[in-house]
Amino acid sequence: MTRCVLGVALGYTARLPFAIPFVSNAPHRSYTVEDFTDLINARLQQLERRKEAQQHYGSLLVVLRQQVDAYRQRRTAS
């Protein structure tokens, strides 16, 4: 087991001939096509919401910049 961990720590991608394979006792879950479809759709929705939020935030920044520019022009004209 130490050799396997050492191989992983050193970044070996090939299986070492003297390494003992790691066996997990964790229960395995089988994933269905519907599970993957739901996951993909959820991630796409997150990306779309993020893009919409960025566009909205960008629009607000443009309006604020215009207001600051107008304020500066009024101030210099006085």
N, C-alpha and C positions, 0 to 999 in steps of 0.2 A: 504494500500500500504506500509506503514511503517513497518507493521508486516512482510510482505513478504520480504522486503529488510533486515530486522533484521534476519529473518530465514536464508536467503542466506548468510549474513555476519557471522553468527554463524556456518555455515556449515551443516545445516540440510538438509538431502537428502529426508526425508519423507515430504509430504505436510502437512503443519500446518493446523489444522482444522479451525482456525480463519483467515487464510491468504487469501487475495484477489488475484486471479490468474492474472498474468501480461498479458496484451493484447497489442500486437504490432500493430501499424498502418502502419508499413512498408509493401510495396508491396511484395507479395510472388512470388518467381520465381520457376517454375517447371523445374526440371532437367531431361533430357532424358538419356537413357542408353548410347547414343553416347557421351553426355557431360562427363559422368563418364569415359567412355573408353578413350576419348581424354585426360582427366586429368591424368589418370593412365599412359597412354603412355608417356605423357610429363614428368611426374615425373621419370619414368623409364629411359628415355633418359638423363635426368639431372644426375641421378645416374651413368649411364654408362659413360657419359662424365667426371664426377668427378673421377671415378675409373681410367679411362684412363689417366687423368691428374696426378693423384697420382702416377701411375706406371711410367709415363714419368719423373716426378720429382724425384722419387726414383732412376731411372736409372741414371739421371744426378748426383745425390748425390754420387752414387757408383763410377762413373767415376772421380768426383772431389776428393773423398777420395783416390782413387788409385793414382791420380796425386800428391796429398799431400804426401802420403806415399813414392812414388818414389823420390820426392824432398827431403824428410827428409833423405832417404837412401843415396842419392848422397851427401848431405851436411855432413853427419856423416863420409862418406868414405873419404872425402877430408881432 
